[in-house]
Structures are given as structure tokens and as C-alpha cells.
């Protein structure tokens, strides 16, 4: 069956590197670290006391104070990103067909802060169940796309995808398929996450998954460095507006790039550890290439999952070499989590934005914080260490992997009429 071409026409994002697309991209290519000591709660007794927070975010810039109190921070970030994206795309309630426009967003955990605070408040009491009536609607994962749809009157497909750190990439792929199949003309997609809290930091500390480099937080996220010691927690919200090409052209929309295809696989190996040979990662990249009907030689840049964990970085690099062979040495590879930290369910969305901008500007953002080569990684590969590199980027692939063995990859390429 012939499917429709899909393009990107709007972007909105709030990240540890800036609260709009322009600031985010500039800080990415400048190699700025978004890590600093935690301000969202008192982390003085925690093993990790730093994170990549969204800084200076005021939800009342996007909604009134009463509405802001009724929603969790992860939903606030999603709404703010949606407002930016709609404005960027030149869309509003007057020029959008609500029944042909939808929202699919990913989040790995959702309203953890709300859940934590409500349970703590209950535990402090005498056992009498006194809960906020907005407790459940604030916490549930699907509320972010629901709130975004209500904000913009979008009555098309509307739901969440949940696959840990692959969640928002799965949301993008799902939205791509809905548009290809003619189920909608416009989709708002991406994701949000906000779990920098006692429960979030404490839980990941208990797993020994995060860096504990409290004396030097800005260099703590160091993918592919020999001395990496775990990921740095981040938070973010990013929404990408996808449209069928026909619809975008008919309204004279600005087009950033084309979404060529996506892939989804499972490791079927371990609840948290990647397959040691990167089998699932190999398969997801091959699946994305097949879906995009592209040859591996057409990929110029890979935005890797690259979390700065000892096992994960090596497994993904093995997968890249196994899939791309000799072409792997012609690629630029970079891990933007070295700057943003790991934004969990929002990671795929902000990294898809980085990939889109690399295609638009022919500029690859760096992997910062590289100090010592890891002898387990091929030194002939171009990891784009420490400085952005100018090169032709016709097509970029973005990988995201999640606990449970979930793998997702999406390919974006230059739009050619």
C-alpha cells in the first residue's frame, strides 16, 4: 500500500540547555553542559546531588496559575512545548481541522512528583485518607496528550506511549504511521519527563545507574569516556509537529525536513542491561532503514542513545559497527546526553530535535566531556568529541533504548520536493 510522505513543520522544546528551540540548539553546538546541583528539592543527603534541570521555567508563561496547580510538572512542560510548536508551525484553532489533528506523546514515568508528594502527605497523617481530587488526573501518563489536545482543540488520535527511555521515539514513530495511513493530517508528537525528585533520584541511585561525581557535575555525563560512571538525570519537554506533505504544501508551511522512517525492536535479554552484543540495537537500526527504504550509506549522522553507562555505550557502538560496516567510519556519531543528561521518556524527543537541526544546518553537535579514550571502543570511529563538526548531513538516525529491552530508532532526512 502506498503511504503518504511526512514532514516536520513545527518544533517546541524546554530543555536543560534552554527553554526554546533557538537556545537549545545554540547551546548544543557550543558544547554547553546543562548539569548543576539540584534545586528542585534538598538533595544534600543523596548519593547524587546534581542533575540537568529545566532552568527558569515558569508555567504561568503558558497557562494561568490556577490551571498550573492542577497539573504535574511533566504536563506543564508538554503544554509549553506544544504552544511553542504550534506557533512555530503557524497553526492555531482557526486554521486547523480538529478532527484531522491528533496528539501522541511519550513519557517513561509521568507524574512521579505528584505521586510522591501525595503519598508522603498521607503517611504524615493519622491514616485518614485525605487526597487531592486532582491526584490521579495529575499523575497518569496519558494526561499530557489529553491536556495538549484540550489546549488546542485537537480531536484526532490521542494517547501516550510508554517504553521507558524509548517512549517519545515510539510516539514519533506511531504518529508517523498514523499520518502515512491517512488517519490524520497533523500530529503533535514527542514527549515530556520531570522526575528530578526524592523518589526519582533515590530510586535510580538505588540501582547504581547514575553518576555520583558530585565534585564536578558539569563533566559527569561523559559518554564513551573510559571513566564514565553512569548517567545524569535530566528533564525536558519537546513536541514536534508532523504533517503529511500534501497538507503542509497546501497551506504553504515551512518545512524543516522529512521523517523517512522508524524502527522498533526488543532485546528480550534483561530488565535493565542491554544485550552485550547490541543485538536489539542492531535490529532496530536495520528496521528503521528498511522502513525508510534507505541504504545504510545514506546515513551521515547518528545521535546515539549514549547514556554514559559502562555497558550501554559499548553495546550500542558494537551494534553500529555491525550494521554499518566500513561506512561506520564515515559517520559522525555523537551523544547529546553529554550535555542534556538523560531525560528518560523525553530523551527521544529532544534528540530527534537535535537530529532535525543537524540536517537543517549541516552541523553535528558534539559529545562533550571526553578526557580518556576507552580501549574497548574503536578509535577510528568519529564520536565528534568536544567540538561540533560541520559536514553535509543529508540524513540522521536517532537511537533510544529503554529499560525492559525496548529499542526505537527514527530517521530524518533533507526534504526534497
SVG drawing of the C-alpha trace seen along z (x, -y; Angstrom):
<svg xmlns="http://www.w3.org/2000/svg" viewBox="-13 -34 56 47">
<polyline fill="none" stroke="black" stroke-width="0.4" points="0.0,0.0 1.3,-3.4 1.8,-5.7 2.0,-9.4 5.2,-11.4 5.5,-13.1 7.4,-16.3 8.3,-18.3 6.7,-21.8 7.0,-22.9 9.2,-22.4 8.8,-23.4 11.2,-22.4 12.1,-23.1 15.4,-21.5 18.3,-21.8 20.1,-23.8 17.3,-26.3 13.6,-26.9 13.1,-27.3 14.5,-25.8 17.0,-28.5 18.6,-28.4 18.6,-24.7 20.3,-24.3 22.9,-27.1 24.0,-25.6 24.1,-22.1 26.5,-23.2 28.5,-25.3 29.0,-22.2 27.4,-23.6 26.7,-21.2 23.2,-21.5 24.3,-19.8 24.4,-21.6 23.4,-21.0 19.8,-20.1 17.5,-23.0 14.1,-21.3 14.5,-19.6 17.0,-19.2 19.4,-16.5 22.1,-17.0 21.7,-13.5 21.6,-11.7 24.5,-9.9 23.8,-12.0 23.2,-15.7 23.2,-17.1 21.0,-16.8 20.2,-18.5 17.1,-20.6 15.0,-22.8 16.0,-26.2 13.9,-29.3 10.7,-27.6 7.5,-29.4 4.4,-27.5 2.3,-30.7 4.0,-32.0 1.8,-29.4 -1.2,-29.0 -2.9,-30.7 -1.8,-29.9 -4.9,-28.1 -4.6,-25.7 -0.8,-25.2 -1.6,-24.0 -3.9,-21.3 -1.2,-19.6 2.1,-17.9 5.4,-19.4 5.7,-16.8 2.4,-18.0 3.3,-21.7 6.4,-21.1 4.3,-19.3 1.8,-22.1 4.5,-24.7 6.3,-22.8 3.0,-22.4 2.4,-26.2 5.8,-26.9 5.4,-24.2 2.0,-25.4 3.3,-29.0 6.4,-27.8 4.3,-25.9 1.8,-28.8 -1.1,-26.7 -4.0,-27.7 -7.6,-26.8 -8.8,-28.8 -6.7,-27.1 -6.6,-23.5 -9.3,-20.9 -9.7,-19.5 -11.0,-16.1 -7.9,-15.5 -5.3,-16.6 -4.0,-14.5 -1.5,-14.2 0.7,-11.2 3.2,-11.9 5.6,-9.6 6.7,-9.6 8.5,-6.9 7.2,-7.6 4.7,-10.5 3.6,-12.3 6.1,-10.8 6.4,-14.1 2.7,-14.3 2.5,-10.6 5.4,-11.0 4.1,-14.1 0.6,-12.8 1.8,-9.5 4.2,-11.5 1.4,-13.7 -0.8,-10.7 1.9,-9.0 2.4,-12.1 -1.3,-12.0 -3.3,-9.7 -4.3,-7.3 -7.4,-9.2 -7.5,-9.2 -7.3,-12.8 -6.1,-13.1 -6.2,-15.9 -9.0,-15.3 -6.5,-16.1 -4.1,-13.4 -5.0,-10.8 -5.6,-13.2 -2.2,-14.9 -0.3,-11.6 -1.4,-9.4 0.8,-9.3 -1.9,-9.9 -2.9,-13.2 -0.2,-15.1 -1.6,-14.4 -5.1,-14.9 -4.3,-18.3 -2.5,-19.3 -5.5,-18.2 -7.8,-20.3 -5.5,-23.3 -5.5,-23.3 -8.9,-21.6 -7.4,-18.6 -9.9,-15.7 -7.9,-13.2 -5.9,-10.2 -4.8,-10.9 -2.8,-8.7 0.5,-8.0 3.3,-5.6 5.2,-4.1 8.5,-2.3 10.8,-3.8 13.6,-5.9 12.3,-4.9 8.8,-6.4 8.9,-9.6 10.7,-7.9 7.9,-5.4 5.4,-8.3 7.1,-9.9 7.1,-6.6 3.4,-6.0 2.5,-9.4 4.4,-8.9 2.4,-5.7 -0.9,-7.4 -0.2,-10.1 1.1,-7.7 -2.1,-5.7 -4.3,-8.7 -5.7,-8.7 -4.8,-12.3 -3.3,-15.3 -1.4,-16.8 0.1,-15.1 1.7,-16.8 4.3,-14.3 7.3,-13.9 7.2,-13.7 8.0,-15.0 9.5,-13.9 10.0,-15.5 11.2,-13.2 14.0,-15.1 12.7,-14.4 13.4,-12.4 11.8,-9.3 13.4,-9.7 16.9,-10.4 16.7,-8.0 15.3,-5.2 18.0,-5.4 20.7,-5.8 19.5,-2.5 20.0,-0.9 23.5,-2.3 22.6,-3.7 23.6,-7.3 26.9,-9.2 28.0,-10.2 30.5,-12.8 29.2,-15.5 32.5,-17.4 32.3,-18.1 28.7,-17.8 29.3,-19.6 31.6,-16.8 29.7,-13.9 27.9,-12.9 30.8,-11.5 29.6,-9.0 32.4,-6.9 35.0,-8.2 36.9,-5.4 36.0,-6.9 32.2,-7.2 30.3,-6.1 26.6,-6.4 24.1,-8.7 23.0,-12.2 19.3,-12.7 17.6,-15.2 14.1,-16.6 12.6,-18.1 9.5,-18.5 9.7,-18.6 7.0,-18.5 7.4,-18.1 4.6,-18.8 4.4,-16.3 2.2,-16.8 1.5,-14.9 3.5,-16.5 0.3,-17.3 -1.3,-19.1 1.9,-21.1 2.3,-22.2 -1.4,-23.1 -1.1,-25.6 2.3,-26.9 4.0,-25.6 7.7,-25.9 9.3,-22.5 12.3,-21.6 12.9,-18.1 11.2,-14.8 10.7,-11.9 11.8,-8.9 11.1,-6.0 11.3,-4.3 12.1,-1.0 11.1,0.8 12.5,4.0 13.2,5.7 16.4,7.1 14.5,9.9 17.5,10.1 17.4,8.3 15.3,5.8 18.0,3.1 21.2,4.2 21.5,4.1 22.2,7.1 26.0,7.4 26.4,7.5 23.8,4.9 21.5,7.3 18.3,5.3 20.1,2.1 21.4,3.7 17.9,4.9 16.2,1.6 18.6,-0.4 18.1,2.2 14.3,2.0 14.4,-1.8 16.5,-1.7 14.1,0.8 11.1,-1.3 12.7,-4.4 13.7,-2.4 17.2,-3.8 20.7,-2.3 23.0,-2.4 25.4,-4.6 22.8,-7.3 23.1,-7.9 25.5,-10.7 25.0,-11.1 23.8,-9.0 22.5,-10.6 23.2,-7.7 21.5,-6.7 24.9,-7.2 23.9,-7.5 27.4,-7.4 26.9,-3.9 29.8,-1.4 27.8,1.4 25.3,-0.6 27.8,-2.7 29.9,0.3 26.9,2.3 25.5,-0.5 28.8,-1.1 29.2,2.6 25.8,2.5 26.7,-0.5 29.8,1.2 28.0,4.5 25.2,2.7 27.2,0.1 30.5,2.0 33.0,-0.2 30.5,-3.0 30.6,-3.3 34.0,-5.1 32.4,-7.7 29.7,-8.6 29.6,-11.3 28.4,-9.8 27.5,-12.0 25.8,-11.6 24.0,-14.8 23.2,-13.4 26.7,-14.5 25.1,-18.0 21.4,-17.4 21.7,-14.5 19.3,-11.6 15.8,-12.9 14.3,-9.4 11.0,-9.4 11.6,-12.8 15.1,-11.8 13.9,-10.6 12.0,-13.8 14.9,-16.2 17.4,-14.0 15.1,-13.9 15.1,-17.7 18.9,-17.7 18.9,-15.3 16.5,-17.5 18.6,-20.6 21.8,-18.8 20.1,-18.0 18.8,-21.6 22.2,-23.2 24.7,-20.6 26.2,-20.7 26.8,-17.8 26.6,-18.6 29.4,-17.2 29.9,-14.6 31.4,-16.7 33.4,-15.6 35.8,-13.3 39.0,-13.1 40.3,-9.5 40.0,-7.0 38.2,-3.7 40.3,-0.8 37.0,1.1 35.8,-1.4 37.2,-1.6 39.4,-4.8 38.8,-5.1 35.1,-6.0 34.2,-9.7 32.5,-10.4 32.5,-14.1 34.4,-14.7 34.2,-18.0 33.5,-20.2 30.7,-20.5 31.6,-19.5 30.4,-21.0 29.6,-18.4 26.8,-17.6 24.0,-15.8 21.5,-14.5 20.1,-12.0 20.4,-11.4 19.4,-8.4 18.4,-8.8 18.5,-5.8 16.8,-5.4 16.7,-2.4 14.7,-1.7 14.7,0.5 12.8,3.7 14.8,4.0 12.8,1.5 14.6,0.1 13.3,-2.6 15.1,-4.5 13.9,-7.2 15.4,-8.6 15.1,-12.2 16.4,-13.5 16.5,-16.6 13.2,-17.5 13.5,-17.2 10.3,-18.2"/>
</svg>
